Amino acid sequence: MRHKTIGAAAVAAAALLGAGCGGSSHRALPVVPITERDFAIRAPHLVPAGEVRIVLTNKGPVSHELLIAHASGKRLPLRADGFTFDEDAIKHRLVGSLEPDGPSVRDLVLRLTPGRYLVFCNMAGHAESGMLTSFVVR
């Protein structure tokens, strides 16, 4: 009997996690996993259009941020420091961001339209060191 109780508790916990634990929407959103690590960022190559849940895993050990912007075909403009992108110049292209944080798992819900998007960490020298990638939304 004890095994059935433990099994039922595990199933209930999994159901709560899958439901989003308190979110206003109970429908499952497609998950887009993005992983950051010193100094690499990984994202799927193809992402579905519409509302998606970005799940960002920072495998550290230092803090990273996440910015997602529509690609324009041009290089991202640099700030005067020469190490970071000028976010003010591209703010009209930004669709989502997460502020810097250490090793953790965070998420962000976005509505994405078809096209190509840049995904990067804009902390000093991080994108230049490999924390810049892209995905296509279809």
N, C-alpha and C positions, 0 to 999 in steps of 0.2 A: 504494500500500500504506500509505503514511503516513496518509492520510485515514481509512482503515478503522481504524487503531490509535487515532487521536484520537477517532473516533466511538465505538468500543467503550469507551474509557475514560470518555467522557462518559455513556454509557448505564449503565455500572457505577456511576459516582458518583451518578447520579440514582436508581438502585435503592437504594443505601445510604441516601441521604437519605430516600427514601420509606419505608424500613423502620424508620427511627427510630434507626439507628446505635447499637446496643447496648442498646436498651430490651428489657425482658423480654417484651413483647408485640409480635408481628410483624403483627398485624392493624391496618389503617388505621382511625384514629378520625376522626369528623367534626371538621373544623377550624372554630373560631369565631374569626374575626379581630376584634381590638379594637385601635383606634388611639387613642393619646393625643397631644395637641399642646397647647401653651399657648394657650388654655385651652378645650379642646374634647376630647370623647371620643366615639368612634364605635363602634357595635356593630351587628350585624344585628338586625332586629326580631324574627325568629323563629329559634329554636334547637331542634335535635332533643333529645328526652329520651334519657337514658342517658349513657354515658361519652363525653365530648368532650375535645378538646384546645383549650384557650384559647391563642391565639397573640397576645401583646401586643406591639405596636410603639409605642415611645415616640419620636416624631419631634422631641422636645425643644423648646428647647435645655436646659431645666431638668429636674431629677428629678421623677418622678411615681410614685405607688404605684397599686395596683389592688385594690379590694375588691368582692366579689360577694356580695349578700345577698338572701334571700327578701324580697319586698315584702309589707307587711302592710296596706296601705291607709292607714296613718298616716304622718305626717311623721317622718323620722328625728330622734331627739333630739340636741340640741346639747350639747357640753361647756360648761363655764363660760366658756371663751374666746369663745363665740359664733361661731367660725369653722370648727370641725370637729365631726363627728358623734361621739357618745359610743359608741365601739366596745365598751366593757364592757356597755353597756345593750342592744346588739344582737348580742352574740357568739353567742347561740343561733340567730340568723338568718344568720350568716355561713357561706358554703359554700366560699369560697376567697379567697386574697389573695396578692399579690406585694409585697414590701417596696419602698420607694423605690429608684429607679435612674435614671441618666441615659439619654440616647438609646441605645436598644438594642432587640433583639428577644428576648423570653423566652416560655416557655410553661408551662402548668399543665394537668394532667389532672384533670377533675372528673366526678363522676356527678351529673347534674341530673335532678330529678323535674319533672313538669309544674307550671306556675305562672308567675308574673311575678317577675323578679329585677331588683334595682337594681345598677348598675355605676357605680363612682365612684372618684375620687382624693380621699383624705381629708386631704391636706396643707393647711395653713392657707389658707383662702379658695379653694382650687381647685374644689371641688364647687360652691360658691356662684357661682363665676365661669364655670361652664359645663361642668365635668367631672363631670356626673351624667347618666346615661341609664338606660334599662331595656331588657330583652328578655323575650319570652314563650317558655317552653319547652313544646313539645307532643310 
